[in-house]
Amino acid sequence: MRISTIIYGAAMRFVGVDLAAQPEKTSMCLLDWRRRPQVVDIIRPATDDAIVTAALDAMGVGIDCPFGWPTPFVEKVRRWHEGHGAANDGATSRDLRLRTTDQWIRAHVPRDPLSVSTDRLGIVALRGIGILEKLLGPTGDRSGRRGIYEAYPGGTLAVWGLPSTGYKGKDGGEKRAEIVESLREVIDFGSFEEAAVGSDDDLDAILTAVVAGLGRARVTTRPPAEHRRVAAIEGWIHVPTVIRDKVADISF
C-alpha cells in the first residue's frame, strides 16, 4: 500500500522542534521528504526567530511542546485572580492537570504525557505560545488544522514499539542507538545519525519533524468530532497512526 497526498510546491520541507525553555537546549530539524524523510540539517541552539523563519518556509511544522492549558485550570485560576472564588467550580484534579488531548492520549497510546499545568513543562509552554502566536495568531486553531502540529516523541516511539523511556540524557545512549538502528530503513539520517545517537534533543527534533510530515499526510491522531472545539484552544497531540515500516511509503 502506498499512502500519498497531493501537495503542490517544489520543496518537500518539514520542520521539527524539540522546544526547551532556552534556545541553547532547543534542537530544530529540517527534513526533506521527496522519497523518504531525509534529515538535511539540525540546528542547535534554535532561537524563536530561527524557528519562525524555518516554519514559514515549510510544508508542515511539528513542535514538541504543549499548545495550551486545560480549560478548567485556566478558568479556575482566572476566577481566583479576579476574586470570584474557585473552590466549588466542579473541576476534578484530573481535569485541572490534564488537557482533553492528554486524557485522550493516555487512553489510546501506551505512554502518558506530562501535565502542562502542574509539571515543569509549563515554562516550555510559555515560550511556545510566543512562537505559536507568530505562526497562528492569538486566535488561530491549535489542533493541527493549520499545519502546525503538537508532537510527542515519546508517544511516537511507544506507538512504533520502540523504547520510549530511558533514552534521555547521558545514560540513554544505548537506547538511542537502538531507536536509530530501528528507524534507519525508513528515515535517512544522513550525516546526522551520530547526532541522533548522541543527543536526545536532536533525536526528538527528528521524530517531531517526521510527525509534521505524517500530520500533513493525515496519518496522525486527530481530534474526534466531540473534541474539535476544545482542541482548537488547548491543542491536540499528534502521534502516528501508521506503523513505522510504512513511513517510507508515504509520498507528497
C-alpha positions as CSV (number, residue, x, y, z in Angstrom):
1,M,0.0,0.0,0.0
2,R,1.3,3.4,-0.9
3,I,-0.1,6.3,1.2
4,S,0.0,9.6,-0.8
5,T,-1.3,13.1,-0.7
6,I,-1.1,15.7,-3.4
7,I,0.7,18.9,-2.4
8,Y,1.9,21.5,-4.8
9,G,5.3,23.1,-4.5
10,A,8.9,22.2,-5.2
11,A,10.3,21.9,-1.7
12,M,9.1,18.9,0.4
13,R,10.5,20.6,3.6
14,F,9.3,19.8,7.1
15,V,10.5,21.3,10.4
16,G,10.6,19.6,13.8
17,V,11.4,21.5,17.0
18,D,12.3,19.9,20.3
19,L,11.4,23.0,22.3
20,A,13.1,23.8,25.6
21,A,12.8,26.8,27.9
22,Q,16.1,28.3,26.4
23,P,17.4,28.3,22.8
24,E,20.6,26.6,24.0
25,K,18.7,23.4,24.7
26,T,16.4,23.6,21.8
27,S,17.0,21.5,18.7
28,M,15.4,22.1,15.3
29,C,15.5,19.5,12.5
30,L,15.0,20.4,8.8
31,L,13.7,17.4,6.9
32,D,13.3,16.8,3.1
33,W,10.7,14.3,2.1
34,R,11.0,13.8,-1.7
35,R,11.2,10.0,-1.4
36,R,11.5,9.2,2.3
37,P,12.2,11.5,5.2
38,Q,15.8,12.7,4.9
39,V,17.5,14.8,7.6
40,V,19.2,17.8,5.9
41,D,20.1,19.9,9.0
42,I,19.9,20.1,12.7
43,I,20.2,23.5,14.3
44,R,21.0,23.9,17.9
45,P,20.7,26.3,19.6
46,A,17.5,27.3,17.9
47,T,16.1,30.8,18.6
48,D,12.5,31.9,18.3
49,D,13.3,33.9,15.2
50,A,15.1,30.9,13.6
51,I,12.1,28.6,14.3
52,V,9.6,31.1,12.9
53,T,11.7,31.7,9.8
54,A,12.1,28.0,9.1
55,A,8.4,27.3,9.8
56,L,7.2,29.9,7.3
57,D,9.1,28.1,4.5
58,A,7.9,24.6,5.4
59,M,5.0,22.4,4.4
60,G,4.4,21.3,7.9
61,V,5.9,22.1,11.4
62,G,6.0,19.9,14.5
63,I,6.7,21.3,17.9
64,D,7.3,19.2,21.0
65,C,5.5,21.5,23.4
66,P,2.0,21.8,24.8
67,F,0.0,24.3,22.7
68,G,-2.3,25.3,25.6
69,W,-3.5,24.6,29.1
70,P,-6.5,22.7,30.4
71,T,-9.6,24.9,30.1
72,P,-10.8,24.1,33.7
73,F,-7.4,25.1,35.0
74,V,-7.4,28.4,33.1
75,E,-10.9,29.2,34.3
76,K,-10.1,28.3,37.9
77,V,-7.0,30.5,38.0
78,R,-8.9,33.3,36.2
79,R,-11.7,33.3,38.7
80,W,-9.3,33.2,41.7
81,H,-7.3,36.0,40.2
82,E,-10.4,38.1,39.7
83,G,-11.6,37.5,43.3
84,H,-14.6,35.4,42.4
85,G,-13.5,32.3,44.3
86,A,-12.9,29.0,42.6
87,A,-13.4,26.3,45.3
88,N,-16.7,24.9,44.1
89,D,-16.5,25.0,40.3
90,G,-16.8,21.3,39.9
91,A,-13.4,20.7,38.2
92,T,-11.7,17.5,39.2
93,S,-8.0,17.2,39.9
94,R,-7.6,15.2,36.6
95,D,-9.3,18.0,34.6
96,L,-7.1,20.6,36.2
97,R,-3.9,18.7,35.4
98,L,-4.6,17.2,32.0
99,R,-6.0,18.7,28.8
100,T,-8.6,16.9,26.8
101,T,-5.8,15.7,24.4
102,D,-3.7,14.4,27.3
103,Q,-6.6,12.4,28.6
104,W,-7.3,11.0,25.1
105,I,-3.7,10.1,24.5
106,R,-3.5,8.3,27.9
107,A,-6.5,6.2,26.9
108,H,-5.2,5.3,23.4
109,V,-1.4,5.4,23.5
110,P,0.9,3.3,25.8
111,R,2.7,6.5,27.0
112,D,1.4,9.2,29.4
113,P,2.1,12.8,28.5
114,L,3.1,15.2,31.3
115,S,0.8,17.8,32.8
116,V,1.4,21.4,31.5
117,S,-0.3,22.9,34.5
118,T,1.5,21.0,37.3
119,D,4.9,19.9,35.8
120,R,8.0,21.9,34.8
121,L,6.7,21.6,31.3
122,G,4.8,24.8,31.8
123,I,7.9,27.0,31.4
124,V,8.4,25.5,27.9
125,A,4.8,26.1,27.0
126,L,5.2,29.8,27.9
127,R,8.0,30.1,25.4
128,G,5.9,28.1,22.9
129,I,3.0,30.4,22.9
130,G,5.2,33.3,21.8
131,I,6.2,31.2,18.7
132,L,2.7,30.0,18.1
133,E,1.3,33.5,18.1
134,K,3.7,34.4,15.3
135,L,2.7,31.4,13.3
136,L,-1.0,31.1,14.0
137,G,-2.0,34.4,15.6
138,P,-3.6,34.7,19.0
139,T,-6.9,33.1,18.0
140,G,-5.5,30.5,15.4
141,D,-6.6,26.9,15.5
142,R,-4.1,24.9,17.6
143,S,-5.3,21.4,16.7
144,G,-3.1,20.9,13.7
145,R,-5.6,22.1,11.0
146,R,-3.2,24.9,10.1
147,G,-0.2,22.6,9.5
148,I,1.4,23.3,12.9
149,Y,1.3,20.0,14.9
150,E,1.9,19.4,18.6
151,A,4.2,16.4,18.6
152,Y,5.0,13.9,21.4
153,P,8.2,12.0,20.6
154,G,7.8,9.6,23.5
155,G,4.3,8.7,22.3
156,T,5.5,8.3,18.8
157,L,8.2,5.8,19.9
158,A,5.7,4.0,22.0
159,V,3.3,3.6,19.1
160,W,6.1,2.2,17.0
161,G,7.1,-0.3,19.7
162,L,10.5,1.4,20.3
163,P,12.0,2.4,23.7
164,S,10.0,5.4,24.9
165,T,11.6,5.8,28.3
166,G,15.2,5.7,29.4
167,Y,16.5,7.1,26.1
168,K,17.1,10.6,27.6
169,G,20.3,12.0,29.0
170,K,23.9,10.7,29.2
171,D,22.7,7.2,30.2
172,G,20.3,6.8,27.3
173,G,22.9,6.4,24.5
174,E,22.3,2.6,24.1
175,K,18.6,3.1,23.7
176,R,19.0,6.0,21.3
177,A,21.3,3.8,19.2
178,E,18.6,1.1,19.3
179,I,16.0,3.6,18.2
180,V,18.1,4.9,15.3
181,E,19.0,1.4,14.2
182,S,15.3,0.5,14.1
183,L,14.4,3.6,12.1
184,R,17.3,3.6,9.6
185,E,15.3,1.8,7.0
186,V,12.5,4.5,7.0
187,I,14.4,7.7,7.9
188,D,17.6,8.8,6.1
189,F,19.6,10.2,8.9
190,G,22.5,11.1,6.6
191,S,25.4,12.7,8.4
192,F,23.2,13.3,11.4
193,E,23.0,9.8,12.7
194,E,25.7,10.4,15.2
195,A,23.9,13.5,16.4
196,A,20.7,11.5,16.9
197,V,22.5,8.9,19.0
198,G,24.5,11.4,20.9
199,S,21.7,13.8,21.8
200,D,18.1,13.1,22.8
201,D,17.2,16.7,21.9
202,D,18.4,16.1,18.3
203,L,16.6,12.7,18.1
204,D,13.4,14.2,19.4
205,A,13.7,17.0,16.9
206,I,14.0,14.5,14.1
207,L,11.0,12.5,15.3
208,T,9.0,15.7,15.6
209,A,9.8,16.7,12.0
210,V,8.7,13.2,10.9
211,V,5.4,13.7,12.7
212,A,4.9,17.0,10.9
213,G,5.2,15.1,7.6
214,L,2.8,12.4,8.8
215,G,0.4,15.1,10.0
216,R,0.4,16.7,6.6
217,A,-0.3,13.2,5.1
218,R,-3.2,12.9,7.6
219,V,-1.8,9.7,9.3
220,T,-1.6,11.1,12.8
221,T,-4.1,11.2,15.7
222,R,-6.9,13.7,15.0
223,P,-9.4,15.1,17.5
224,P,-12.7,13.3,17.4
225,A,-15.7,15.5,16.4
226,E,-16.7,16.0,20.1
227,H,-13.3,17.3,21.0
228,R,-12.5,19.6,18.0
229,R,-13.7,22.8,19.6
230,V,-11.6,22.4,22.7
231,A,-8.6,21.0,20.7
232,A,-8.6,24.3,18.7
233,I,-8.0,26.1,22.0
234,E,-6.0,23.6,24.2
235,G,-4.0,22.0,21.3
236,W,-4.0,18.4,20.2
237,I,-1.2,15.8,20.4
238,H,-0.3,14.1,17.1
239,V,1.3,10.7,17.1
240,P,1.5,8.4,14.1
241,T,-1.5,6.2,13.1
242,V,0.7,4.4,10.6
243,I,3.3,1.7,11.5
244,R,6.9,2.7,11.2
245,D,7.6,0.3,8.3
246,K,5.1,2.2,6.2
247,V,6.6,5.7,6.8
248,A,8.9,5.4,3.8
249,D,5.8,4.6,1.6
250,I,4.3,8.0,2.2
251,S,4.7,10.4,-0.7
252,F,3.7,14.0,-1.3
